[in-house]
Amino acid sequence: MTVAIRTNGNPLSVLPAAREAVHSIDRNLPLSAVNTMDKLVESSVGQRKLSMILLGVFSTIALLLASIGIYGVMSYSVTQRTRELGIRMALGAARSRVLGLVVGQGMVLAGAGVVIGLVAAFGLTRLLSSQLFGVGATDPATFTVVSGVLIAIALLATLLPALRATRVDPVVALRDE
């Protein structure tokens, strides 16, 4: 048998009175597993809460690794193309044009990655729908915000090597082999 008591204030303060009321009905009835409703709710969602915290931590680590990877690839690409960018600048290309070229390349790759990720996410929503509470598996706001954050991080990770590319001295780039 389960008994629920609503109180105004500390729920454990009515425990002695509740114990007396139960014992007045039958002295042999034990009063065990006494918990507040907050504790019951916490214990029922504790596992899911831990899973979501771990998912959040791992997704943050994945986002950090992805941004470092984008930065590394773009930095390597700029380093490999130093001579080409120097020739472009020696022939009169504006720094803004070189910046746009490098950022554009990075954003094309990031855009392709976001599109592939969205397609995969829509395909995997059935697996995650049981873990979600209060949000639909294909919530447009969530997909929009996540895509925006990924594009912004990719833009930042691409912008740093692109700015470095605009500082390439054409004479040094042409001399360097």
trRosetta pair geometry for C-beta under 8 A, 3 or more apart (Angstrom, degrees):
i j d omega theta_ij theta_ji phi_ij phi_ji
3 18 7.4 164 112 -167 136 119
3 22 7.5 -145 5 -83 162 116
4 37 7.6 55 -147 -77 110 108
5 11 7.4 140 88 -154 97 95
5 14 6.2 -137 129 105 144 139
5 18 5.9 -106 -34 -95 160 132
7 10 7.4 -42 116 82 139 32
7 11 5.1 156 39 -108 131 61
7 13 7.3 161 173 58 155 93
7 14 5.1 -160 -94 -8 140 140
9 13 6.3 -30 115 36 115 139
10 13 4.3 85 85 -16 105 110
11 14 6.6 -60 -169 31 44 102
11 15 7.9 70 138 -48 64 88
11 36 4.8 130 62 -113 146 99
11 37 7.5 169 -81 5 166 82
12 15 5.2 -12 -166 -22 56 123
12 34 8.0 103 -117 140 82 121
12 36 7.1 -63 -48 -63 86 107
14 17 5.1 -58 -166 47 68 113
14 18 5.6 72 135 -27 86 103
15 18 5.6 -57 -143 38 31 111
15 19 6.2 36 157 -24 66 105
15 34 6.3 70 -127 179 117 154
16 19 5.5 -51 -146 33 32 115
16 20 6.5 33 154 -19 64 104
17 20 5.7 -52 -150 35 33 112
17 21 6.4 35 152 -21 65 104
18 21 5.6 -52 -147 34 33 112
18 22 6.5 31 155 -16 66 104
18 31 7.3 136 119 -143 96 146
19 22 6.0 -56 -150 37 29 107
19 23 6.2 21 155 -12 65 111
19 31 5.3 -125 -115 26 80 166
20 23 5.8 -60 -142 44 29 106
20 24 6.2 35 156 -28 65 105
21 24 5.8 -50 -147 28 29 113
21 25 7.1 26 153 -16 59 101
22 25 6.0 -59 -161 32 35 108
22 26 7.4 -47 166 51 67 72
22 29 5.5 -115 166 92 104 126
22 31 5.4 128 68 -73 159 115
23 26 7.4 -92 -143 80 32 36
23 27 5.5 43 -162 -112 81 53
23 29 7.2 -152 -91 57 48 92
23 31 7.9 -68 -47 -26 87 120
25 29 7.0 1 83 14 101 142
26 29 4.5 84 86 -17 106 107
31 34 6.5 29 153 -58 93 114
35 39 4.4 -121 -172 81 106 127
35 40 5.3 121 115 -53 132 88
35 43 8.0 -47 -164 3 157 136
36 39 4.8 98 56 4 78 100
36 40 7.2 -144 96 -4 43 86
37 40 5.5 -53 -148 37 38 113
37 41 6.2 36 155 -18 69 104
38 41 6.0 -56 -147 38 29 107
38 42 6.1 29 155 -19 64 110
39 42 5.6 -56 -144 39 30 113
39 43 6.2 26 158 -17 65 107
40 43 6.0 -56 -146 37 28 106
40 44 6.4 23 156 -18 63 109
41 44 5.8 -60 -148 37 31 109
41 45 6.4 -3 165 9 67 110
42 45 6.7 -75 -142 51 24 86
42 46 5.9 52 157 -64 64 97
43 46 5.5 -23 -137 -12 30 125
45 48 5.2 -60 -164 49 69 111
45 49 5.4 75 136 -31 87 104
46 49 5.6 -57 -145 36 28 113
46 50 6.4 28 157 -18 64 105
47 50 5.8 -53 -151 35 30 110
47 51 6.4 32 150 -19 63 106
48 51 5.4 -53 -148 36 35 114
48 52 6.3 32 155 -17 67 105
48 131 6.7 173 -147 -147 99 72
48 133 7.6 79 149 -26 144 128
49 52 5.9 -55 -147 38 30 108
49 53 6.4 32 153 -20 64 105
50 53 5.7 -53 -146 35 32 111
50 54 6.3 30 156 -15 65 106
51 54 5.9 -57 -149 40 29 109
51 55 6.2 31 152 -21 65 108
51 131 6.6 -109 118 -142 134 120
52 55 5.4 -49 -142 37 33 114
52 56 6.3 38 155 -21 64 104
52 131 7.1 160 -76 171 89 106
53 56 5.7 -54 -151 36 30 113
53 57 6.4 29 152 -18 64 105
54 57 5.7 -53 -145 37 33 110
54 58 6.1 26 159 -12 67 109
55 58 6.0 -58 -142 43 27 105
55 59 6.1 26 158 -18 64 110
55 131 7.8 102 -36 157 161 147
56 59 5.9 -56 -140 38 26 108
56 60 6.4 29 157 -20 62 106
57 60 5.8 -56 -152 34 29 111
57 61 6.5 27 151 -16 63 105
58 61 5.5 -51 -147 37 36 112
58 62 6.3 38 152 -21 66 104
59 62 5.4 -49 -145 37 35 114
59 63 6.3 40 153 -22 65 102
60 63 5.6 -50 -147 34 32 112
60 64 6.5 33 152 -18 63 104
61 64 5.6 -53 -149 36 32 113
61 65 6.3 31 153 -16 66 106
62 65 5.7 -54 -145 40 32 110
62 66 6.2 34 154 -21 65 106
63 66 5.7 -52 -145 36 30 112
63 67 6.4 28 156 -17 64 105
63 149 7.8 -25 -142 134 138 116
63 150 7.6 -118 -130 -99 99 77
63 153 6.8 -128 -179 -99 98 177
64 67 6.0 -56 -149 36 29 107
64 68 6.4 28 153 -16 64 107
65 68 5.7 -55 -147 39 32 111
65 69 6.2 35 153 -21 65 107
66 69 5.5 -54 -147 37 31 114
66 70 6.4 32 154 -20 66 102
66 150 7.8 -30 117 -139 146 94
66 153 7.5 69 98 118 103 136
67 70 5.7 -47 -145 34 34 110
67 71 6.3 36 153 -18 63 106
67 153 4.8 -85 -95 169 117 115
67 154 7.4 -130 -113 -76 73 46
67 156 7.4 -1 -153 79 119 105
67 157 4.9 -164 -165 -65 75 135
68 71 5.7 -55 -148 39 31 113
68 72 6.2 33 152 -22 65 107
68 157 7.7 -127 -71 -127 16 130
69 72 5.6 -53 -145 36 31 112
69 73 6.3 27 159 -17 66 105
70 73 6.0 -56 -146 37 30 107
70 74 6.2 21 159 -11 65 111
70 106 6.9 88 -179 -159 104 109
70 109 7.8 163 -132 103 97 122
70 110 6.9 39 -129 -84 139 103
70 153 7.6 121 39 128 149 87
70 154 5.4 -123 -157 -127 166 73
70 157 4.1 80 95 115 112 145
70 158 6.6 -62 155 -56 112 78
71 74 6.1 -62 -144 43 26 105
71 75 5.9 27 158 -21 65 112
71 157 4.1 -105 -62 -161 80 96
71 158 7.8 -128 -95 -61 54 36
71 160 6.4 9 -135 56 104 129
71 161 7.0 155 -159 -27 63 110
72 75 5.7 -56 -141 38 26 111
72 76 6.2 26 158 -18 63 107
73 76 5.8 -56 -149 37 28 111
73 77 6.3 30 152 -21 63 107
73 109 7.9 -122 112 130 141 165
74 77 5.4 -51 -145 36 34 114
74 78 6.4 35 155 -19 66 103
74 102 7.2 96 -167 176 105 99
74 105 7.9 146 -122 95 94 105
74 106 5.1 12 -99 -94 129 123
74 157 6.6 138 21 136 137 82
74 158 5.1 -171 -104 -121 164 64
74 160 7.9 111 97 65 128 81
74 161 4.3 176 127 37 99 146
74 162 7.4 -44 169 -41 127 79
75 78 5.8 -52 -148 35 31 110
75 79 6.4 32 152 -19 63 106
75 160 7.6 -22 -77 101 99 101
75 161 4.4 -148 -87 -91 57 128
75 164 7.6 35 -126 48 80 149
76 79 5.6 -55 -148 37 32 113
76 80 6.3 30 154 -18 66 107
77 80 5.8 -55 -146 38 30 109
77 81 6.1 7 160 -1 65 115
77 102 7.7 152 106 -142 115 92
77 105 7.2 -149 144 117 155 143
77 161 7.3 87 61 141 88 152
78 81 6.0 -70 -140 50 27 97
78 82 7.0 63 153 -68 61 73
78 85 7.3 6 -155 -22 73 153
78 102 6.2 32 -90 -134 102 135
78 161 4.3 -170 -10 172 145 110
78 162 7.2 -147 -87 -79 133 37
78 164 6.1 90 143 84 155 108
78 165 4.7 -118 -144 -71 117 107
79 82 6.0 -12 -160 -36 33 109
81 84 4.5 -52 -167 45 82 118
81 85 5.4 81 130 -24 92 99
81 165 7.6 5 88 -127 106 124
82 85 5.9 -59 -145 41 27 107
82 86 6.2 30 155 -21 63 109
82 165 7.8 -141 -105 -126 61 78
82 168 5.8 -180 -153 -127 79 138
82 173 5.2 -149 152 -131 85 102
82 176 6.8 -25 114 82 129 138
83 86 5.6 -56 -148 36 29 114
83 87 6.5 30 154 -20 64 103
83 173 5.5 167 -108 170 39 91
83 174 7.0 102 -144 -97 78 40
83 176 6.9 -137 -80 81 89 92
84 87 5.8 -54 -151 34 31 110
84 88 6.5 33 151 -19 64 104
85 88 5.5 -49 -148 34 35 115
85 89 6.3 30 154 -15 66 106
85 98 5.7 84 -153 -146 102 124
85 102 7.9 13 -100 -59 133 116
85 165 5.2 -106 -151 -170 164 101
85 168 5.2 91 108 43 116 157
85 173 6.7 -109 78 -147 77 160
86 89 5.8 -58 -146 40 31 107
86 90 6.1 33 154 -22 66 107
86 168 5.2 -109 -76 141 80 123
86 169 7.3 13 -123 96 107 38
86 170 4.5 139 -169 -131 79 53
86 171 7.9 -132 -166 13 120 18
86 172 7.2 -131 -119 74 140 62
86 173 2.3 -168 -67 94 153 144
86 174 5.4 -153 132 -42 130 69
87 90 5.5 -53 -143 37 31 112
87 91 6.3 24 158 -14 65 108
87 170 7.3 127 -72 -146 20 98
87 173 7.3 -122 -28 117 58 121
87 174 6.7 109 -76 -87 71 95
88 91 6.0 -64 -150 41 27 105
88 93 4.0 -9 157 11 90 147
88 97 7.6 -139 158 106 123 114
88 98 6.2 141 103 -90 132 102
88 101 7.9 -48 168 9 171 165
89 92 7.8 155 -174 15 29 8
89 93 5.3 -77 -86 60 42 94
89 95 7.4 38 -118 -83 113 62
89 98 6.3 -8 -69 -55 98 143
89 168 6.5 167 7 83 151 99
89 170 4.6 -145 92 -72 103 109
89 173 7.6 88 44 36 118 148
90 170 3.8 148 -66 -172 87 140
90 171 7.8 124 -95 -58 114 49
90 173 7.8 -145 -33 69 114 114
90 174 6.4 42 -50 -48 155 131
93 97 4.8 -119 -175 81 92 132
93 98 5.7 102 128 -51 122 91
94 97 4.5 101 59 -1 80 102
94 98 7.3 -149 96 -1 46 82
95 98 5.7 -54 -151 38 37 110
95 99 6.2 41 150 -21 68 106
95 166 4.2 72 -164 -159 98 112
96 99 5.4 -51 -145 38 33 116
96 100 6.2 36 154 -20 65 105
96 166 7.9 42 -62 -118 28 134
97 100 5.7 -53 -147 37 30 112
97 101 6.4 35 151 -25 63 104
98 101 5.5 -50 -148 31 32 115
98 102 6.6 24 158 -12 65 105
98 162 7.8 162 129 -169 75 80
98 165 5.7 -150 152 125 112 106
98 166 5.3 151 86 -95 120 73
98 168 7.9 -131 174 32 158 112
99 102 6.3 -61 -149 40 28 102
99 103 6.0 18 159 -9 66 114
99 162 5.1 87 -146 158 64 109
99 163 6.9 33 -118 -85 107 49
99 165 7.2 161 -89 75 52 104
99 166 5.1 -2 -62 -62 94 127
100 103 5.9 -59 -135 46 27 105
100 104 5.6 35 161 -27 65 112
101 104 5.8 -56 -144 34 21 114
101 105 6.7 22 156 -19 58 104
102 105 5.9 -53 -154 31 31 111
102 106 6.7 25 153 -13 63 107
102 158 7.1 173 137 173 84 92
102 161 6.6 -136 169 108 135 90
102 162 3.8 171 94 -112 125 90
102 165 5.0 141 -48 34 156 157
103 106 5.8 -60 -152 41 34 110
103 107 6.0 28 155 -18 69 110
103 155 7.2 34 -158 -146 106 73
103 158 5.4 113 -128 129 61 117
103 159 6.1 28 -104 -91 111 64
103 162 4.7 15 -54 -92 81 166
104 107 5.9 -59 -141 39 28 106
104 108 6.4 34 157 -25 64 102
105 108 5.9 -52 -152 28 29 112
105 109 6.8 23 153 -12 62 105
105 158 7.9 -178 77 -154 72 127
106 109 5.9 -59 -155 39 34 109
106 110 6.1 30 151 -17 69 109
106 154 6.5 177 152 165 100 93
106 155 7.7 133 110 -110 119 38
106 157 7.5 -164 -175 94 139 81
106 158 3.1 155 118 -124 162 136
106 161 8.0 138 -63 58 142 115
106 162 7.3 -105 2 -50 136 118
107 110 5.3 -51 -139 41 38 112
107 111 5.9 44 157 -24 67 103
107 151 7.6 47 -141 -156 90 89
107 154 6.7 124 -108 123 57 116
107 155 6.5 29 -91 -92 103 78
107 158 6.5 -139 -48 55 69 170
108 111 5.8 -52 -145 35 27 112
108 112 6.5 28 154 -18 61 105
109 112 5.8 -54 -150 35 31 111
109 113 6.4 31 152 -18 64 107
109 154 7.9 -159 88 -167 84 132
110 113 5.6 -55 -150 37 33 113
110 114 6.4 33 153 -20 67 104
110 150 7.1 174 -175 141 103 89
110 151 6.1 121 139 -122 126 60
110 154 3.4 112 -120 164 146 161
110 155 7.4 -122 56 -49 171 59
110 158 7.1 -99 -29 -35 132 135
111 114 5.7 -52 -146 35 32 110
111 115 6.4 32 155 -18 65 104
111 151 7.3 41 -84 -111 66 105
112 115 5.8 -54 -148 36 31 111
112 116 6.3 29 154 -15 65 107
113 116 5.8 -55 -145 40 31 109
113 117 6.1 32 154 -20 65 110
113 150 7.6 -133 105 159 108 130
113 154 7.6 162 56 -90 131 148
114 117 5.5 -56 -145 40 30 114
114 118 6.3 34 155 -22 65 103
114 147 5.2 89 -166 -143 125 91
114 150 5.5 154 -96 98 105 133
114 151 6.3 -6 -62 -64 153 89
115 118 5.8 -51 -146 33 30 111
115 119 6.6 30 154 -17 62 104
116 119 5.8 -55 -151 36 32 111
116 120 6.4 28 152 -15 65 108
117 120 5.7 -57 -146 41 31 109
117 121 6.0 34 155 -23 67 107
117 147 7.9 166 85 -100 119 83
117 150 7.4 -132 60 -159 161 177
118 121 5.5 -52 -142 36 30 113
118 122 6.4 30 158 -17 64 103
118 143 6.4 78 -128 -164 100 116
118 147 6.6 12 -71 -85 116 122
119 122 6.0 -54 -150 36 29 108
119 123 6.5 26 151 -16 61 110
120 123 5.6 -60 -150 39 33 113
120 124 6.1 13 159 -7 69 114
121 124 6.0 -66 -139 46 29 99
121 125 6.8 57 156 -59 62 85
121 143 6.9 160 106 -113 146 103
122 125 6.0 -22 -153 -20 33 116
122 138 6.4 47 -123 -114 81 108
124 127 5.2 -39 -176 30 79 116
124 128 6.5 60 133 -9 87 106
125 128 5.9 -70 -149 49 40 100
125 129 5.8 58 155 -51 75 99
125 137 3.8 109 179 157 111 116
125 138 5.6 -11 -120 -60 164 81
126 129 5.8 -35 -140 5 29 119
126 137 7.2 59 -70 -174 31 162
127 130 7.9 -67 170 21 32 98
128 131 5.3 -65 -164 42 61 111
128 132 6.2 60 144 -33 86 105
128 137 6.2 140 85 -134 91 98
129 132 5.9 -55 -146 25 37 113
129 137 4.0 -38 -91 -74 95 132
132 135 5.0 -97 -176 69 118 88
132 136 7.4 61 125 179 149 6
132 137 6.1 -180 21 -81 152 66
135 139 5.0 -50 -177 -42 92 151
135 142 6.3 74 -174 -47 132 141
136 139 4.6 140 60 -65 83 79
138 143 7.3 -4 -168 -32 57 133
139 142 4.1 65 87 10 112 113
139 143 6.7 166 87 -10 60 85
140 143 5.8 -59 -146 42 34 108
140 144 6.0 34 157 -21 69 110
141 144 5.7 -57 -145 38 28 111
141 145 6.2 25 159 -17 66 108
142 145 6.0 -57 -143 38 27 106
142 146 6.1 22 161 -14 64 111
143 146 6.0 -56 -141 41 27 108
143 147 6.1 27 159 -18 63 110
144 147 5.9 -58 -146 39 26 109
144 148 6.2 26 155 -19 63 110
145 148 5.7 -56 -148 37 29 113
145 149 6.3 29 155 -19 65 105
146 149 5.8 -52 -147 35 31 110
146 150 6.4 29 155 -17 64 107
147 150 5.8 -56 -148 38 31 110
147 151 6.3 30 155 -18 66 107
148 151 5.8 -56 -145 38 30 109
148 152 6.2 30 156 -19 65 107
149 152 5.7 -55 -146 37 30 111
149 153 6.3 27 156 -16 65 106
150 153 5.9 -55 -145 38 30 108
150 154 6.2 30 155 -17 64 108
151 154 5.6 -55 -146 40 31 111
151 155 6.2 36 152 -24 65 104
152 155 5.6 -51 -148 33 31 114
152 156 6.5 29 154 -16 63 104
153 156 5.7 -53 -149 37 33 110
153 157 6.2 28 154 -15 66 109
154 157 5.7 -56 -141 43 31 108
154 158 6.0 26 158 -16 66 112
155 158 5.9 -61 -143 42 26 107
155 159 5.9 33 156 -32 65 109
156 159 5.6 -49 -139 28 28 115
156 160 7.1 34 162 -25 59 97
157 160 6.7 -45 -157 20 28 109
158 161 6.7 -65 -163 44 39 98
158 162 6.0 37 147 -22 72 117
159 162 5.4 -63 -144 41 33 115
159 163 6.2 36 159 -23 69 103
160 163 6.0 -52 -149 31 27 109
160 164 6.8 27 151 -16 60 105
161 164 5.3 -54 -151 37 39 115
161 165 6.3 46 149 -27 68 100
162 165 5.4 -47 -151 29 35 115
162 166 6.9 36 151 -21 63 98
163 166 5.8 -49 -154 28 36 111
163 167 7.1 31 150 -16 62 105
164 167 5.9 -62 -158 35 37 110
164 168 7.8 63 143 -48 61 82
165 168 5.8 -20 -167 -18 45 115
168 172 7.3 -139 -177 71 69 104
168 173 5.1 45 168 -58 113 132
169 172 4.1 63 78 15 108 111
169 173 6.5 173 82 -13 53 87
170 173 5.6 -59 -142 40 31 112
170 174 6.1 26 162 -17 67 108
171 174 6.1 -58 -147 38 26 105
171 175 6.2 22 156 -16 63 113
172 175 5.7 -59 -143 41 29 110
172 176 6.0 30 158 -25 66 110
173 176 5.9 -52 -140 33 27 111
